[in-house]
Amino acid sequence: MLEEPFDISNAVDVWLVGQKVSPTQRKERYVRESFSHPAKMLPELAARLIRTYTKEGELVLDPMSGIGTSGVEAIWQNRNYVGIEVETQYAKLQEESLRLAESQGAEGSWNVYNRDAREGFSAETVDLICFSPPYHDAIHNQGDEIARIKRKIDSGKATPAMLSRFKNWKPESEYAGAGTRSFGYSSNGENIGHQNGDQYWRSMDHIYGKAYDALKPGGYLAVATKEQRDRKTGNLTNLYGDTVAHCQAIGFGLHQHIAAVLCKIHGDGEVIPRTSHWQRMAVKKANESERVVLLNQFEDVAVFRKPLT
């Protein structure tokens, strides 16, 4: 479904989606408050997935839609959009960004539902389901790391960098929308980001099964994954491989593996990393312990297709 006229340079499976930083990609197109979400899909990645796998007037669904990146990019390309988001504050921010896009001239229709994606969606009505799932125990992992820093500050063992970054720590700011507080970015027990192991995969299998039912025959499911490290063993998880196995077991065919490059690459090949404070801190800590760890600068996007019959 690549846009006409066909351009072979667009038909590649390596996408440079991080040439501009995320705030620049979002500037004046999303409400400022939505920038606080800690796990946003890059607008360029969402836009390209929608442009590649749908046509104007078709329906895009994001079942774990956060602050609505897929939705804003969909309606700007004259696609119709449905977003499902369990966190009330993010569902509201999503609606605000969608209304902003409408006021700027975006023409696609949209609906946002503040509920759990495990409740399902309408059968065989959707052309593309596009989303980035939460990682195993993502909320607790984030909160655990921040809580560790807080303990160091309280015990007098914090580094100058820690003291500088967290000098204005306030207990009442727990659960802040920015996702930088000791309990992570959600206190909602229904959020799958709280789950790990078999419980996590049971929930995701349920959502992937509902996604299969919702897609038209021949429709696409695009899942953006990013590998994480097990904080106890230091080993990489295999979220991409596990996602492929679970979706194939449901009945999807693996249609495409896309490498979405998050860093900036200059014409001379120089790489400018796009990293968070937490990524840099984790890599620094690992290498100081003589365990060589590299900064992750890409996401694995698995594109599945529902059989035609």
KABELJO-V457550 format. One line per field, one symbol per residue. ss: DSSP state (H for helix, E for strand, C for the rest). phi: phi as a letter, one per 40 degrees, with the letter a starting at -180 (. if undefined). burial: # if it has 24 or more other ideal C-beta (glycine too) atoms within 12 Angstrom, else .. A space follows every 10 residues. Layout:
BEGIN
ss = ???
phi = ???
burial = ???
END
This chain:
BEGIN
ss = CCCCCCCHHH CCCEEECCCC CHHHHHCCCC CHHHHHCCCC CCHHHHHHHH HHHCCCCCEE EECCCCCCHH HHHHHHCCCE EEEECCCHHH HHHHHHHHHH HHHHCCCCCE EEECCCHHHC CCCCCEEEEE ECCCCCCHHH HHHHHHHHHH HHHHHCCCCH HHHHHCCCCC HHHCCCCCCC CCCCCCCCCC CHHHCCHHHH HHHHHHHHHH HHHHEEEEEE EEEEECCCEC CCCCCECCHH HHHHHHHHHH CCEEEEEEEE ECCEECCCCC EECCCCHHHH HHHHHHHHCC CCCCCCCEEE EEEEECCCC
phi = .cccccbccc cbbbbccbcb cddcccdgbb cdccccccbc ccdccccccc ccbbbdgcbb bbcbcfcgdd ccccccbfbc abbbaccdcc cccdcccccc cdcchcbcca abbcaccccg bccfbbcabb abcccdfdcc dccccccccc cccccgbccd cccccbcbdb dccdgcccgb bcbgcabccc cccccafccd ccccdccccc cdccccdgcb bbbcbbcbbc cccgcccbcc cccdcccccc hccccabbcc ccccbcccgc bbcbbcdccc cccccccccg bcbbccbabc bcbbbcdcb
burial = #......... ....####.. .#..##..## #..####### ########## ####...### ########## ########## #######.## #.######.# #....#.#.# ####.###.. #....##### ########## ###.##.### ..#....... .#...#..#. ....###### ######.#.. ######...# #.######## ######..## #########. #.....#.## .###.##..# .######### ###....... ...#.#.##. .##....... ....###### ######...
END
